[in-house]
Amino acid sequence: MALHFDDKEFMARKDQVLAEMGVRKLDAILMFAQESMYWLTGYDTFGFCFFQCLILKSDGSVDLLTRAPDLRQARNTSNIKDIHVWVDRKDAGPHQQLRDLLNDLGLLGMRLGLEYDTQGLTAGNGKKLDAILSDFAQLSDISDLVHALRLVKSEAERVYVRKAAELNDAAFQAALDTAGPGVDEGAILAAMHNQIFTGGGDYPGNEFIIGSAEDALLCRYKSGRRALSPRDQLTLEFAGTYRHYHVAGMRTVIIGEPSERHVELHDAAREALTECEKAMRPGNTFGDVFDAHARVFDERGLHAHRLNACGYSLGARFTPCWMDWAMFYKDNPIEIVPDMVLFAHMILADSETNTAMTLGRSYLTHDGEAEPLSRFGLDLYTR
């Protein structure tokens, strides 16, 4: 088995889940989030694009219902012993087969918690599941249960986080070494990914963001590339990924001479990120970090150019997104505690002058100050 953690680590995680199930008086939970399955058992697949379910009973037993292509995937990557394969049929989908399995496991009439808030359970499958289980058991939404436990990283997880941080820095250095007038964006992406893959890393949970000229103001990947102009702006959002653990960074690199507006916006972004770092400590909340970001930008008259969130937690994530729960936004009450991995991004998009500026990096929280997970400082980089 290609397990990335030892039995002791997995047992400690299961004990945490079982304890929370006891508090909520649940007889079993049905997991559909691939992140939950990976964290609890090591199960590593993109087969969650189809229907699958990991069942954890209050006695600690674990059963997986999945499709045939993932039978050996589960055997080779997880510690799951009881794997059940649902069969593609015209008139009997996996929802009925899951109900039959739950019945075999003695869960008729019991209290079941379901992970609804995940890409692993589509709205269509969720509706069918509710319809077929509504008279079978007492259902409740426990989407937050494993998410909250995953927020704090164990010592073993932090080893992988630090490796992901090294890959993140290597990718940004490759971008700096490659970028320049006349260079195609595709060459920059290739150089960044080459560092991650040759360094033993993984595909990220979503595409890297790359955009130049007017597309430097975008916050999403889009298809199509261009060559950089002699005077240009290049926005990059990227992540080093190792054993699915992500450490992200975000930068706007200036090609040629930066404009006065670039310098002004970068100065604001650096001040805002510095204030976020100060807020990123136990005793504060995710909302406090957002407030630090918003206060700096708003005092500088940049409210119209900023976003309504400025970062999020990171961890072991799968497609379609490396963003983890929870986010930095106004009044978010989630408390910051040691051993969280947090990514703060300062994003300014001035559409009036077509000027972009971003500055972001990841941190590991401690009892005091948060630790930057990058060797790069907060200077404005030019090429």
C-alpha positions as CSV (number, residue, x, y, z in Angstrom):
1,M,0.0,0.0,0.0
2,A,1.2,3.5,-0.9
3,L,0.3,5.1,2.4
4,H,1.8,8.5,3.2
5,F,1.2,8.2,7.0
6,D,1.6,5.4,9.6
7,D,-1.1,3.5,11.5
8,K,-0.6,5.7,14.6
9,E,-1.4,8.8,12.6
10,F,-4.5,7.4,11.0
11,M,-5.7,6.0,14.3
12,A,-5.4,9.4,16.0
13,R,-7.4,11.0,13.2
14,K,-10.1,8.4,13.5
15,D,-10.3,8.9,17.3
16,Q,-10.9,12.6,16.7
17,V,-13.8,11.9,14.4
18,L,-15.3,9.2,16.6
19,A,-15.1,11.6,19.6
20,E,-17.0,14.3,17.6
21,M,-19.5,11.7,16.5
22,G,-20.1,10.9,20.1
23,V,-20.8,14.6,20.9
24,R,-23.3,14.8,18.1
25,K,-24.8,11.4,19.0
26,L,-24.3,9.9,15.5
27,D,-24.3,6.2,14.8
28,A,-22.4,6.6,11.5
29,I,-21.2,9.3,9.1
30,L,-21.3,9.1,5.3
31,M,-18.4,10.9,3.8
32,F,-18.4,12.1,0.2
33,A,-15.6,14.7,0.3
34,Q,-12.4,13.2,-1.2
35,E,-10.4,15.2,1.3
36,S,-12.1,13.5,4.2
37,M,-11.5,10.1,2.7
38,Y,-7.8,10.8,2.1
39,W,-7.3,12.3,5.5
40,L,-9.0,9.4,7.4
41,T,-7.8,6.5,5.3
42,G,-5.2,7.6,2.7
43,Y,-7.6,6.8,-0.1
44,D,-6.2,8.7,-3.1
45,T,-8.3,9.0,-6.3
46,F,-10.1,11.4,-8.6
47,G,-12.9,8.9,-8.8
48,F,-15.1,11.2,-6.7
49,C,-16.3,12.6,-10.0
50,F,-18.5,9.6,-9.8
51,F,-20.6,8.5,-6.8
52,Q,-18.7,7.0,-3.9
53,C,-19.2,7.0,-0.1
54,L,-17.0,6.2,2.8
55,I,-19.0,5.0,5.9
56,L,-17.6,5.3,9.4
57,K,-19.6,3.7,12.1
58,S,-19.5,4.6,15.8
59,D,-17.7,1.3,16.5
60,G,-14.8,2.4,14.3
61,S,-15.5,0.1,11.4
62,V,-15.0,1.6,7.9
63,D,-16.7,0.6,4.6
64,L,-16.2,2.1,1.1
65,L,-18.7,2.0,-1.7
66,T,-17.2,2.9,-5.0
67,R,-17.0,1.9,-8.7
68,A,-15.0,-0.9,-10.1
69,P,-12.1,1.3,-11.5
70,D,-11.4,2.4,-7.9
71,L,-11.4,-1.0,-6.3
72,R,-7.6,-1.5,-6.8
73,Q,-7.1,2.3,-6.2
74,A,-8.5,1.9,-2.7
75,R,-6.5,-1.3,-2.1
76,N,-3.2,0.3,-3.1
77,T,-3.6,3.7,-1.5
78,S,-5.6,3.2,1.7
79,N,-6.0,1.2,4.8
80,I,-9.7,0.4,4.0
81,K,-10.4,-3.3,4.3
82,D,-14.1,-3.5,3.4
83,I,-14.5,-2.2,-0.2
84,H,-17.8,-2.7,-2.0
85,V,-18.3,-2.1,-5.7
86,W,-21.5,-0.6,-7.0
87,V,-22.5,-1.8,-10.5
88,D,-23.6,0.5,-13.3
89,R,-27.2,-0.5,-14.1
90,K,-30.0,1.1,-16.0
91,D,-32.7,0.9,-13.3
92,A,-30.7,0.6,-10.1
93,G,-28.2,3.4,-9.4
94,P,-25.7,3.6,-6.6
95,H,-28.1,5.3,-4.2
96,Q,-30.2,2.1,-3.8
97,Q,-27.0,0.1,-3.5
98,L,-25.8,2.4,-0.7
99,R,-29.1,2.0,1.1
100,D,-28.8,-1.8,0.8
101,L,-25.2,-1.6,2.2
102,L,-26.3,0.6,5.1
103,N,-29.1,-1.9,5.9
104,D,-26.5,-4.8,5.9
105,L,-24.4,-2.7,8.3
106,G,-27.3,-2.5,10.7
107,L,-28.0,1.2,10.3
108,L,-31.7,1.0,9.7
109,G,-33.4,3.7,11.8
110,M,-30.1,5.0,13.1
111,R,-28.7,8.6,13.2
112,L,-26.6,9.2,10.1
113,G,-24.5,12.3,9.4
114,L,-23.9,13.2,5.7
115,E,-21.3,15.4,4.0
116,Y,-23.4,17.5,1.7
117,D,-21.1,20.5,1.1
118,T,-18.6,18.9,-1.2
119,Q,-17.8,18.4,-4.9
120,G,-18.0,14.7,-4.2
121,L,-21.7,14.8,-3.8
122,T,-23.5,16.6,-6.7
123,A,-26.9,18.3,-6.1
124,G,-28.5,15.6,-8.2
125,N,-27.0,12.7,-6.2
126,G,-27.8,14.5,-3.0
127,K,-31.5,14.8,-3.9
128,K,-31.7,11.1,-4.8
129,L,-29.9,10.2,-1.6
130,D,-32.3,12.2,0.5
131,A,-35.3,10.6,-1.2
132,I,-34.1,7.1,-0.8
133,L,-32.8,7.5,2.8
134,S,-35.5,9.7,4.2
135,D,-37.6,6.8,5.5
136,F,-34.5,4.7,6.3
137,A,-32.7,6.7,8.9
138,Q,-32.5,10.1,10.7
139,L,-30.3,12.3,8.5
140,S,-28.2,15.4,9.5
141,D,-25.6,17.6,7.7
142,I,-22.1,17.1,9.1
143,S,-20.2,18.8,6.3
144,D,-18.2,20.8,8.9
145,L,-17.1,17.8,11.0
146,V,-14.0,16.5,9.2
147,H,-13.3,20.0,7.7
148,A,-12.8,21.4,11.1
149,L,-10.5,18.6,12.3
150,R,-8.4,18.9,9.2
151,L,-7.8,22.6,9.8
152,V,-5.1,22.0,12.4
153,K,-2.1,20.1,11.0
154,S,-0.3,17.3,12.8
155,E,3.4,17.0,13.1
156,A,3.4,14.4,10.3
157,E,1.3,16.7,8.0
158,R,3.6,19.7,8.7
159,V,6.5,17.7,7.2
160,Y,4.6,17.6,3.9
161,V,3.6,21.2,4.2
162,R,7.3,22.3,4.4
163,K,8.1,20.2,1.4
164,A,5.2,21.8,-0.5
165,A,6.7,25.2,0.6
166,E,10.0,24.3,-1.0
167,L,8.3,23.4,-4.2
168,N,6.3,26.6,-4.1
169,D,9.5,28.7,-3.9
170,A,11.2,26.6,-6.6
171,A,8.2,27.3,-8.9
172,F,8.3,31.0,-8.3
173,Q,12.1,31.1,-8.9
174,A,11.6,29.3,-12.2
175,A,9.0,31.9,-13.2
176,L,11.5,34.7,-12.4
177,D,14.3,33.0,-14.3
178,T,12.0,32.5,-17.3
179,A,9.9,35.7,-17.6
180,G,11.0,38.6,-19.7
181,P,10.1,40.5,-22.9
182,G,9.0,38.2,-25.7
183,V,8.6,35.2,-23.5
184,D,5.4,33.2,-24.0
185,E,3.3,32.6,-20.9
186,G,3.3,28.9,-21.7
187,A,7.0,28.7,-21.2
188,I,6.6,30.2,-17.8
189,L,4.0,27.7,-16.8
190,A,6.1,24.9,-18.1
191,A,9.1,26.0,-16.1
192,M,7.1,26.3,-12.9
193,H,5.4,22.9,-13.2
194,N,8.7,21.3,-14.1
195,Q,10.2,22.3,-10.8
196,I,7.2,20.8,-8.9
197,F,7.1,17.5,-10.8
198,T,10.8,16.9,-10.8
199,G,10.9,17.8,-7.1
200,G,8.4,14.9,-6.4
201,G,5.3,17.1,-6.2
202,D,1.8,16.6,-7.4
203,Y,-0.8,18.3,-9.6
204,P,-2.4,21.2,-7.8
205,G,-6.0,21.2,-6.9
206,N,-6.7,23.8,-9.6
207,E,-4.9,25.4,-12.5
208,F,-2.2,28.0,-11.9
209,I,-3.4,31.5,-12.5
210,I,-1.3,33.3,-15.2
211,G,-2.3,36.6,-16.9
212,S,-0.4,39.5,-18.5
213,A,-1.4,42.9,-19.9
214,E,-5.1,43.4,-19.1
215,D,-5.5,39.7,-18.1
216,A,-3.2,40.4,-15.2
217,L,-6.2,41.8,-13.4
218,L,-8.0,38.4,-13.5
219,C,-8.2,36.1,-10.6
220,R,-8.9,32.9,-12.5
221,Y,-7.1,30.8,-15.1
222,K,-8.3,31.1,-18.6
223,S,-7.4,29.3,-21.8
224,G,-5.1,31.1,-24.3
225,R,-1.6,32.5,-24.0
226,R,0.4,35.5,-25.2
227,A,4.0,36.6,-25.3
228,L,5.1,39.3,-22.8
229,S,5.6,42.8,-24.1
230,P,8.7,44.9,-23.3
231,R,6.7,46.7,-20.7
232,D,4.1,44.5,-19.1
233,Q,2.5,43.1,-15.9
234,L,2.4,39.4,-15.1
235,T,0.1,38.0,-12.4
236,L,0.9,34.5,-11.1
237,E,-1.0,32.5,-8.5
238,F,0.6,29.1,-7.9
239,A,1.1,26.3,-5.3
240,G,3.7,23.8,-4.4
241,T,1.9,20.6,-3.9
242,Y,3.3,17.5,-2.1
243,R,1.2,14.5,-1.1
244,H,-1.8,16.7,-2.0
245,Y,-0.7,19.3,0.7
246,H,-0.6,22.8,-0.8
247,V,1.4,25.9,-0.1
248,A,0.4,28.8,-2.3
249,G,1.9,32.1,-3.4
250,M,0.7,35.0,-5.5
251,R,2.7,37.8,-7.2
252,T,2.5,40.4,-9.8
253,V,5.8,40.7,-11.6
254,I,6.6,43.8,-13.6
255,I,8.2,43.4,-17.1
256,G,10.3,46.4,-17.7
257,E,9.8,49.6,-15.7
258,P,6.9,49.7,-13.2
259,S,4.5,52.5,-13.4
260,E,3.9,54.9,-10.6
261,R,0.6,53.2,-10.0
262,H,2.3,49.8,-9.8
263,V,4.6,51.2,-7.1
264,E,1.7,52.8,-5.2
265,L,-0.4,49.6,-5.3
266,H,2.5,47.4,-4.3
267,D,3.3,49.7,-1.3
268,A,-0.3,49.3,-0.2
269,A,-0.3,45.5,-0.7
270,R,2.9,45.1,1.3
271,E,1.5,47.2,4.2
272,A,-1.8,45.2,4.1
273,L,-0.1,41.8,4.1
274,T,2.2,42.9,6.9
275,E,-0.9,43.9,9.0
276,C,-2.5,40.5,8.2
277,E,0.6,38.7,9.4
278,K,0.3,40.6,12.7
279,A,-3.4,39.5,13.0
280,M,-2.6,35.9,12.2
281,R,-2.1,34.6,15.7
282,P,-4.1,32.8,18.5
283,G,-6.7,35.0,20.1
284,N,-7.7,36.5,16.8
285,T,-10.2,35.2,14.2
286,F,-10.3,34.8,10.5
287,G,-12.4,37.9,10.4
288,D,-9.7,39.9,12.2
289,V,-7.3,39.0,9.4
290,F,-9.7,40.3,6.8
291,D,-10.3,43.5,8.8
292,A,-6.5,44.2,8.8
293,H,-6.4,43.8,5.0
294,A,-9.5,45.9,4.4
295,R,-8.5,48.7,6.8
296,V,-5.2,49.4,5.0
297,F,-6.7,49.4,1.6
298,D,-9.8,51.5,2.5
299,E,-7.7,54.1,4.3
300,R,-5.7,54.5,1.1
301,G,-8.8,54.9,-1.0
302,L,-8.6,51.5,-2.6
303,H,-11.9,50.0,-1.5
304,A,-13.2,49.8,-5.1
305,H,-10.1,47.9,-6.2
306,R,-10.0,45.2,-3.5
307,L,-11.9,42.0,-3.0
308,N,-14.3,40.9,-0.2
309,A,-12.0,38.0,1.0
310,C,-8.2,37.9,1.3
311,G,-7.2,34.3,1.7
312,Y,-8.0,30.9,3.2
313,S,-6.8,27.8,4.9
314,L,-4.6,25.3,3.0
315,G,-4.3,21.5,3.3
316,A,-4.6,18.3,1.4
317,R,-7.1,19.2,-1.3
318,F,-8.3,17.7,-4.6
319,T,-9.8,19.2,-7.8
320,P,-11.5,21.4,-8.6
321,C,-9.9,23.8,-6.1
322,W,-7.0,24.0,-3.7
323,M,-8.8,26.4,-1.4
324,D,-9.6,24.8,1.9
325,W,-12.1,25.7,4.7
326,A,-12.2,28.4,6.1
327,M,-11.7,31.8,4.4
328,F,-10.7,35.3,5.5
329,Y,-13.8,37.4,5.2
330,K,-15.7,40.0,7.3
331,D,-16.9,38.7,10.7
332,N,-15.8,35.1,10.1
333,P,-15.7,33.8,13.7
334,I,-13.3,30.9,13.2
335,E,-10.5,31.2,15.7
336,I,-6.9,31.0,14.8
337,V,-4.9,28.4,16.7
338,P,-1.3,27.0,16.3
339,D,-0.5,24.7,13.4
340,M,-2.9,26.1,10.8
341,V,-1.6,26.7,7.3
342,L,-3.0,30.0,6.0
343,F,-2.7,31.7,2.7
344,A,-3.2,35.5,2.6
345,H,-3.4,37.3,-0.7
346,M,-3.6,41.0,-1.3
347,I,-5.3,41.6,-4.7
348,L,-5.8,45.0,-6.2
349,A,-7.3,45.4,-9.7
350,D,-7.6,49.0,-10.9
351,S,-9.6,48.7,-14.1
352,E,-9.6,52.5,-14.6
353,T,-5.8,52.5,-15.2
354,N,-5.6,48.8,-16.2
355,T,-3.1,48.2,-13.3
356,A,-2.8,44.9,-11.4
357,M,-1.0,44.3,-8.2
358,T,-1.1,41.1,-6.1
359,L,1.1,40.0,-3.2
360,G,0.4,36.8,-1.3
361,R,2.2,34.0,0.6
362,S,1.4,31.1,3.0
363,Y,2.0,30.9,6.7
364,L,2.2,28.4,9.5
365,T,0.7,29.6,12.7
366,H,2.3,29.3,16.1
367,D,1.7,30.4,19.7
368,G,3.0,33.8,18.7
369,E,3.8,35.2,15.3
370,A,2.9,33.3,12.1
371,E,5.8,31.9,10.2
372,P,6.1,32.7,6.5
373,L,6.5,29.5,4.4
374,S,8.6,31.2,1.7
375,R,12.1,32.4,1.5
376,F,11.0,35.3,-0.7
377,G,10.4,38.7,0.8
378,L,7.7,41.2,-0.1
379,D,9.6,43.3,-2.6
380,L,8.3,44.2,-6.0
381,Y,10.0,41.9,-8.6
382,T,10.8,43.2,-12.1
383,R,12.2,41.5,-15.1
